[in-house]
């Protein structure tokens, strides 16, 4: 088994909840910007957007 611990091909984002990610997205309003945290949250948002479960209209307004 190449690649270290756990089963091969495990997904670190498989247990994400949309509501938790949307609350985390509030950091984009903070000053100063933390680029590392922003990048991590953007990655989570992109993962969720690529899933079958789409965002509702009110949820997309939160992301604007």
RAJODA-V839137 format. One record per run of one state. SS is the DSSP state (H for helix, E for strand, L for the rest). FROM is the first residue (numbers start at 1). TO is the last residue. If there is no record, write none. Layout:
BEGIN
ss/from/to
SS/FROM/TO
SS/FROM/TO
END
This chain:
BEGIN
ss/from/to
L/1/17
H/18/29
L/30/34
H/35/49
L/50/56
H/57/63
L/64/64
END
